[in-house]
Amino acid sequence: MTSRRLSLNTLAAALMGACLLGPAAAQAQEIDTLARIKQTGVIHIGSRDSSIPFSYTPKGSGDPVGFSNDICLKIVDAVKARLGLPALRVQYTLLTSLNRIPLMQNGTVDLDCATTTNSVVRQQQVAFAPSHFVAGITVAVKKDSGINSLADLKGKTVATVAGSTSVQLLRTYKRAEAVDVREISGKDTADAFLLMASGRADAYVLDDVQLAGLIATSPNPGDYRMLRDVVLREEPYGIMFRKNDAAFEALVDETVTGLMKSGEIERLYARWFTQPIPPSNVNLNFPMTDAVREAYRNPSKKGV
């Protein structure tokens, strides 16, 4: 299977087009996804470079790997079978939290295969597959920070990822508790972690599983800890695709639900969360939670 990344100029042009058209216009111009894939022989997947273990590039370049990526490759197999295209080519495009929805709407990518939270607000713009993970939004700090609770964040600088739901949750907490917390944003999960690691931020608010991955693969994992008793909200992750595309949605839903009902998704989970993963063979030791087990027993597309 071969792939290539779109150039920065192509991405910029696509994003600008989406902004000029607006969400409604971009949605109105979309064509049937399966028909376009059959015509071009290519399916476009949105990826990340540091969302361990969901979608990331192990050596800093090349095709992504990860739990969400594996699920999307199962969808690719289903598309191959449906369209009779055994040589269907996968083309990856690196997305961020800020550009993922515009580039989905304007047709740059067909599937977003990373860590996008299925929210009611986002459902107005895009569609989601049944949730394949449920994360808890929590806080990571350095062990010597003296921070043990949300109240201890008063007067501190907290890192978040630009365009993530963690930003809104932190701001909601600030308003509700009237706590003075300074915000600083990274462009992606790795960038925001560096803000904390370098001392520019005192804490980092993000999904527990992503924090676990960032800590485990950092140069000094023993320097950090998560506030396990702090959960701002539980959030379901879903594979994202364009709205109003009934045929493609049915195939995606059938594939993801089939993985859950057959038990295959549990094998994929074990591969990425409880076994050594590339590039350094670190084991995240992140057993399946009750919330994730429930998501697999009763597949749902409900957003938060």
Secondary structure, DSSP 8 states (H G I E B T S, - for coil): -------HHHHHHHHHHHHHHHHHHHHHT---HHHHHHHHSEEEEEE-SEETTTEE-TTSSSS-BSHHHHHHHHHHHHHHHHHT-TT-EEEEEE--TTTHHHHHHTTS-SEE-S--B--TTGGGT-EE-S--EEEEEEEEEETTS---SGGGGTT-EEEEETTSHHHHHHHHHHHHHT---EEEEESSHHHHHHHHHTTS-SEEEEEHHHHHHHHHTSS-GGGEEE-TT--SEEEEE--EE-SS-HHHHHHHHHHHHHHHHHTHHHHHHHHHHSS-BTTTTB-------HHHHHHHHS------
